[in-house]
Amino acid sequence: MYVTYKPEGSPEQRWEFDPSRVRSMEAELIEKRYGKSWDQFRGDVQSGSMKARRVMLWHLLRREHHTLRYEDTPDVYAGEFLVEHSVDELAAIKDKLLKADLPDDDRQQMLTAIDMEIAEAVARGEVGGGKAIASSDA
């Protein structure tokens, strides 16, 4: 997934975040700060929990500023922090939807939303395989 932080009046920061590449000690710190399991944290970030996203921002900023305390993490506006799925993640979600036991109308609605997100990811310059490419209008 991609995480973008763009505070007012400051340059944008963007990270590629792969939850499977977080060391156990870091995950334990996140669990301690968030108060829930690693899997719950991951799901809550993706579903839009602001607390989970603030803990995510703290984690990402700590990679550059090792002594940053959670209490010193910026109080961000909701629109300043964006979490986007990669094309590969969206394809995996789509595959699960295709296999899920859902009513056809619900499945179609969800697939349409996923296809729109895939189109947005491609428009921002990403292709499958986890590789980013430069935008054609750059």
C-alpha positions as a printed Julia matrix, in Angstrom:
138×3 Matrix{Float64}:
   0.0     0.0     0.0
   1.03    3.59   -0.44
   0.79    6.14    2.34
   0.88    9.85    1.57
   1.18   12.62    4.16
   0.78   16.17    2.87
   0.51   18.69    5.69
  -0.57   22.23    4.88
   2.4    24.37    3.89
   4.89   21.48    3.89
   6.17   19.11    1.23
   4.38   15.84    0.6
   5.88   12.66    2.01
   5.04    9.31    0.41
   5.92    5.81    1.54
   5.4     2.35    0.13
   4.29    0.25    3.08
   4.4    -3.54    2.95
   3.0    -4.96    6.2
   4.8    -8.25    5.59
   8.15   -6.4     5.73
   7.76   -4.93    9.23
  10.09   -6.43   11.81
   8.49   -8.07   14.82
   9.94   -5.5    17.24
   8.39   -2.67   15.22
   5.07   -4.54   15.01
   5.12   -5.05   18.78
   5.67   -1.31   19.32
   2.75   -0.59   17.0
   0.56   -3.1    18.86
   1.52   -1.54   22.19
   0.74    1.98   20.97
  -2.45    0.98   19.12
  -3.73   -1.37   21.82
  -4.8    -4.1    19.41
  -3.18   -6.96   17.5
  -1.03   -6.48   14.41
  -3.77   -7.96   12.18
  -6.4    -5.65   13.68
  -4.11   -2.68   13.16
  -3.57   -3.57    9.49
  -7.29   -3.96    8.89
  -8.15   -0.78   10.75
  -5.63    1.25    8.72
  -7.23    0.01    5.52
 -10.78    0.58    6.76
 -10.06    4.19    7.72
  -9.51    4.25   11.49
  -7.93    7.62   12.27
  -6.21    6.27   15.38
  -4.69    3.43   13.35
  -3.61    5.89   10.67
  -2.0     8.2    13.22
  -0.08    5.23   14.65
   0.91    4.38   11.05
   2.18    7.94   10.54
   4.14    7.73   13.81
   5.69    4.44   12.66
   6.67    5.83    9.25
   8.08    9.07   10.66
  10.05    7.11   13.3
  11.91    5.37   10.5
  13.51    8.74    9.74
  13.36   10.3    13.22
  14.19    7.42   15.55
  13.47    9.27   18.78
  10.03   10.59   17.78
   7.54    9.95   20.56
   3.94    9.1    19.67
   2.81   12.15   21.64
   4.87   14.31   19.26
   3.24   12.87   16.13
   1.54   15.71   14.25
  -2.2    16.15   14.72
  -3.2    15.84   11.06
  -6.33   16.74    9.19
  -8.06   13.67    7.79
  -7.42   14.86    4.23
  -3.68   15.2     4.83
  -3.19   11.45    5.25
  -4.07    9.12    2.4
  -3.79    5.33    2.21
  -3.97    3.77   -1.25
  -3.74    0.14   -2.28
  -1.27   -1.02   -4.91
  -2.51   -2.61   -8.13
  -1.34   -6.0    -6.82
  -3.27   -5.59   -3.56
  -6.38   -4.52   -5.44
  -6.06   -7.5    -7.79
  -5.84   -9.82   -4.75
  -8.93   -8.21   -3.22
 -10.75   -8.57   -6.53
  -9.79  -12.24   -6.74
 -11.17  -12.84   -3.24
 -14.41  -11.06   -4.17
 -14.81  -13.26   -7.22
 -14.53  -16.36   -5.01
 -16.66  -15.05   -2.13
 -20.17  -16.3    -1.51
 -22.01  -13.0    -2.07
 -25.26  -11.98   -3.75
 -24.55  -11.09   -7.39
 -25.66   -7.45   -6.97
 -23.35   -6.92   -3.99
 -20.45   -8.62   -5.74
 -20.91   -6.52   -8.87
 -21.04   -3.29   -6.87
 -17.83   -4.19   -5.03
 -16.09   -5.28   -8.24
 -17.02   -1.98   -9.89
 -15.49   -0.07   -6.96
 -12.31   -2.19   -7.11
 -12.03   -1.66  -10.87
 -12.29    2.11  -10.31
  -9.5     1.95   -7.71
  -7.34   -0.09  -10.1
  -7.89    2.53  -12.82
  -6.87    5.27  -10.35
  -3.73    3.35   -9.4
  -2.79    2.91  -13.04
  -3.49    6.62  -13.67
  -1.07    7.59  -10.9
   1.62    5.57  -12.68
   1.54    2.15  -11.08
   1.52   -1.17  -12.88
   1.13   -4.7   -11.54
   4.06   -6.55  -10.07
   4.62   -3.86   -7.45
   6.55   -1.64   -9.84
   5.88    2.05  -10.19
   6.31    3.87  -13.47
   6.46    7.57  -14.24
   3.22    9.24  -15.2
   2.84    9.8   -18.94
   1.88   13.45  -18.4
   5.03   14.3   -16.43
